[in-house]
Amino acid sequence: GAIILPRMFADDFGDDITRVVSLVDLGNNRFQCLAEKINQNVYLTRGWGAIQDFYDIRFGAWIMLLYKGAGEFGIVLQDRFHRPIQPRQFFPPMQFIIDMCRIPDYFVDNLPESIELLSYAHNRSFFTLAHDKSLTLSDVTEGYLYVPYDNFGEHVFDEDITFIKLVDDCGCAWACDVTYHATNPRHFRVAGQWSRLVAARRLLVDETIKIGSQANGLSNTIYLMFTK
């Protein structure tokens, strides 16, 4: 997902917009979004999809943005019938931090003025090594993701690895601890912010996710795609 901000806002405050902006809802949940400036318009791209998913927006909605300065907005959402959408409550509030790997800290010239093309999507190369995982009860409720060693983990993780970054299909990054277990069957357990990701994305038992890595293997960044 991506949006273009009203041109009036871009004319008045476009120069104040930084490369990364923060949108904060009434529950203090914070969503980072990558900003792009194209032909004097301001777009919010990578990370915007996290708001759509978090609020389960499927058939359109209204969003009010209150610019606070320094690249931060307060947000209030209404459904398409202008009924308030209450934010989900978490303690501590959710923090959706976008993955900035290979993203320059300056605005890029000559980008297309297309919402579809500006919307974040994983590169196919991120799933050169891939595993389709059906979530179990322990994956969803016990705070860790079970990743098999055979035919996937052995090609992706070093046995001594202790930390990875999960990047979801909205472009948000989740810091996770990893431990290798030599018990039969051998596997890796991914903990840390995995439980927060489960809660934020409302993941359910028997839901299938795709876990991917680039071809070089032994990576500290793993990519996720969700079926819903």
FIMAR-304367 format. One record per residue (C-alpha): x, y, z; residue number from 1. Coordinates in steps of 0.001 Angstrom, whole numbers, plus 524288, in hexadecimal, padded with zeros to 5 digits. Example, Ala and Ser with C-alpha at 12.3 -4.5 7.8 and 13.67 -1.06 7.14 Angstrom:
! FIMAR-304367
REC     x     y     z num
REC 8300C 7EE6C 81E78   1
REC 83566 7FBDC 81BE4   2
//
This chain:
! FIMAR-304367
REC     x     y     z num
REC 80000 80000 80000   1
REC 8038A 80E41 7FE3B   2
REC 7FC96 81B60 7FEAB   3
REC 7FEA8 828F7 7F945   4
REC 7FCDE 83421 802DC   5
REC 7F419 83F8E 7FEE5   6
REC 7FB40 84930 7F635   7
REC 7F78E 85454 7FF62   8
REC 7FF08 84D89 80A45   9
REC 80AA2 84B22 80166  10
REC 80ACB 85982 7FD9A  11
REC 80A66 85E0E 80BC9  12
REC 812B6 853E8 812CA  13
REC 8198E 84BE1 8085D  14
REC 826C9 851A8 80BAA  15
REC 82530 84D09 819CD  16
REC 822D6 83ED0 8163F  17
REC 82E51 8360C 8196B  18
REC 831E8 8294C 812AD  19
REC 82ABC 82176 81D15  20
REC 81E3F 8264B 8237A  21
REC 816E7 820F6 82F3A  22
REC 8082F 81F72 83047  23
REC 80317 81E05 83E34  24
REC 7F526 819CE 8411F  25
REC 7ECC5 81C20 84D37  26
REC 7F212 80FB7 85363  27
REC 80009 814C6 851D9  28
REC 802E7 80A45 847D0  29
REC 80D97 80FB9 83F16  30
REC 80EE6 80CEF 83093  31
REC 81AFB 810EE 8290F  32
REC 81958 813CD 81A8D  33
REC 82336 816DD 8100E  34
REC 82096 823ED 8097E  35
REC 82301 826BF 7FB2A  36
REC 82256 833FD 7F473  37
REC 81E9B 833B3 7E61C  38
REC 81B5E 83FD9 7DE2C  39
REC 81874 8478E 7EA9F  40
REC 80F3C 83CFA 7EF95  41
REC 811C3 8354A 7FC19  42
REC 80F28 826A8 7FC71  43
REC 80F72 81D51 80803  44
REC 813E2 81006 80344  45
REC 81B36 8054C 80A95  46
REC 8145A 802CD 81780  47
REC 80727 8085A 81373  48
REC 801D4 7FA9F 81189  49
REC 803DB 7F806 82013  50
REC 7F929 801EB 8232D  51
REC 7EFE6 7FB85 81987  52
REC 7F26E 7EE3E 81F99  53
REC 7F246 7F2EC 82DC2  54
REC 7E500 7F961 82BFB  55
REC 7E03B 7EE81 822F5  56
REC 7DC8A 7F846 81852  57
REC 7D6C9 7F09C 80D0C  58
REC 7CC5E 7F918 806C8  59
REC 7D193 806CE 8084D  60
REC 7D278 81028 813B9  61
REC 7D4DE 81E41 81763  62
REC 7E11C 82276 81E73  63
REC 7E34F 82F91 824F4  64
REC 7F188 83379 82635  65
REC 7F582 83E12 82FC5  66
REC 80334 842C8 82CD4  67
REC 80AC6 8450F 8396A  68
REC 81796 848F2 83323  69
REC 824C2 84210 83247  70
REC 81F0B 837B4 82957  71
REC 8149E 832F7 832D7  72
REC 805F2 831F5 830AD  73
REC 7FAD7 82EAC 839B9  74
REC 7F0BE 8261B 832F1  75
REC 7E254 8231E 834EC  76
REC 7DB3D 8195E 82C40  77
REC 7CD0B 817FF 82832  78
REC 7C6BD 80D88 81FE8  79
REC 7C0B5 810FD 812C8  80
REC 7B405 814B8 819CB  81
REC 7BB9E 81E55 82270  82
REC 7BA48 815DF 82E91  83
REC 7C640 816A8 83786  84
REC 7CF99 80B27 8370F  85
REC 7D540 8090E 84484  86
REC 7E3AD 80579 8450B  87
REC 7E764 7F84E 84AAC  88
REC 7ED6C 7F998 8581D  89
REC 7FA9C 7F3B9 85B96  90
REC 803C7 7F56B 86706  91
REC 80D72 7FA14 8639A  92
REC 807B4 80013 85733  93
REC 80BC6 7FA26 84A4A  94
REC 8178B 7FFA7 84325  95
REC 817D0 7FD0B 83487  96
REC 825C3 8001D 83069  97
REC 828B5 7FF76 821EB  98
REC 8347A 7F834 81CC0  99
REC 83DFE 8023B 8174D 100
REC 847B0 7F89A 8118B 101
REC 84C5D 7FD87 80445 102
REC 84393 80992 80564 103
REC 84B02 81662 8036B 104
REC 8491B 820F9 80D9D 105
REC 84675 82AE6 802DF 106
REC 83A99 82C88 7FA16 107
REC 83BFB 82510 7ED5D 108
REC 839B6 82BFA 7E06A 109
REC 831DA 82722 7D4BC 110
REC 828DA 81DC7 7DBE2 111
REC 81BFE 81A1D 7D538 112
REC 80FA0 82137 7D958 113
REC 80858 8147C 7DB3E 114
REC 8026E 80FD9 7E80E 115
REC 803C1 801CA 7E37B 116
REC 8121D 80316 7DFEF 117
REC 8155E 80ACF 7EC37 118
REC 80EC8 800F1 7F53D 119
REC 81815 7F809 7FC7C 120
REC 81986 7EA20 7F794 121
REC 823FE 7E019 7FA7B 122
REC 82E02 7DDCE 7EFD8 123
REC 82CFF 7D020 7EA33 124
REC 83B4B 7CDE4 7ED6D 125
REC 837B9 7CE66 7FBE4 126
REC 8313F 7C117 7FA33 127
REC 83BA3 7BA0A 7F25E 128
REC 83C3C 7B117 7FE33 129
REC 82E65 7AF51 8033B 130
REC 8265A 7A73E 80C99 131
REC 8178A 7A6DA 80DEC 132
REC 8145C 7A603 81C4B 133
REC 8072D 7A243 8220C 134
REC 80692 7A8CE 82F4C 135
REC 804D0 79FC4 83AE5 136
REC 7FECA 7A2AA 84817 137
REC 80C50 7A490 84DFA 138
REC 81044 7ADE1 842F9 139
REC 804A0 7B681 8461A 140
REC 803B9 7B583 854EE 141
REC 81121 7B25F 85A8F 142
REC 818FA 7BDDE 85574 143
REC 821C4 7B723 84BAC 144
REC 82168 7B2BF 83D87 145
REC 82607 7A4F3 83AB2 146
REC 82E67 7A4A0 82E4A 147
REC 832CE 7973A 82967 148
REC 8414D 794C3 827C7 149
REC 84061 78AB8 81CF2 150
REC 83E6B 78FE4 80F23 151
REC 83D69 79E13 81383 152
REC 843C8 7A2A9 82015 153
REC 8506D 79B9A 81CF0 154
REC 851BD 7A3EB 8109C 155
REC 84D7E 7B0B5 816CC 156
REC 852E9 7B148 824AA 157
REC 8601E 7AED1 82A97 158
REC 85EAC 7A5F4 83672 159
REC 86513 7B075 83EE7 160
REC 85BA9 7BB2E 83ACE 161
REC 85528 7C286 84600 162
REC 84E11 7CDDC 83F5F 163
REC 84641 7CFFA 832F2 164
REC 83D77 7DA5C 82D57 165
REC 83031 7D638 8282F 166
REC 82AE3 7DF27 81D8E 167
REC 81C57 7DDCA 81B12 168
REC 814EA 7E060 80E7F 169
REC 81227 7EE78 81283 170
REC 820B7 7F14B 8134A 171
REC 8211B 7F19D 82235 172
REC 82C7B 7EB9C 829A3 173
REC 82B8A 7E364 8360A 174
REC 83794 7E06C 83E4A 175
REC 83820 7D234 84278 176
REC 840C9 7C934 84A68 177
REC 8442C 7BBFF 84483 178
REC 848A3 7AF5B 84AD2 179
REC 84CA7 7A2AE 84453 180
REC 84751 7960B 84A16 181
REC 84E1C 78959 8469B 182
REC 84303 780F6 84BD3 183
REC 83BEB 77860 8420F 184
REC 8370D 77E24 83964 185
REC 8416B 788BB 83909 186
REC 83BCD 7965B 83852 187
REC 83D9A 7A4C8 83B21 188
REC 8350D 7AC70 84473 189
REC 8326D 7BAA5 84117 190
REC 82E28 7C2AB 84CDE 191
REC 82FBA 7D112 85085 192
REC 825CF 7D974 84951 193
REC 81F8C 7CDB9 842A6 194
REC 814AD 7CDCB 84CE2 195
REC 8122D 7DC40 84A54 196
REC 81158 7D98A 83BCA 197
REC 8078A 7CE94 83E65 198
REC 7FF06 7D7F2 84634 199
REC 8004F 7E341 83CA7 200
REC 7FD07 7DAF5 830CA 201
REC 7F2A1 7D2BF 837C6 202
REC 7F92E 7C619 8337D 203
REC 7F169 7B9A4 835C3 204
REC 7F409 7AB2C 83749 205
REC 7F483 7A418 82A12 206
REC 7F6DD 7B0C1 822BF 207
REC 801A6 7AF36 818A6 208
REC 80CEE 7B8B1 817B7 209
REC 81832 7B8A0 80E1B 210
REC 825C7 7BA33 813D6 211
REC 83059 7BE92 80A70 212
REC 83EB4 7C198 80949 213
REC 8479A 7C615 7FE73 214
REC 85001 7BC45 7F751 215
REC 85C9E 7BF95 7FE62 216
REC 85731 7B8F2 80A8D 217
REC 85C05 7BA65 8188D 218
REC 854B5 7C739 81907 219
REC 850DD 7CFA4 82490 220
REC 844C3 7D463 81D4C 221
REC 8391D 7CB8B 81ADB 222
REC 82D13 7CF96 81329 223
REC 81EF6 7CBEE 815DA 224
REC 812B8 7CB8E 80D9C 225
REC 8051F 7C945 81317 226
REC 7F9CD 7C2CA 80C38 227
REC 7EECC 7CB7A 81129 228
//
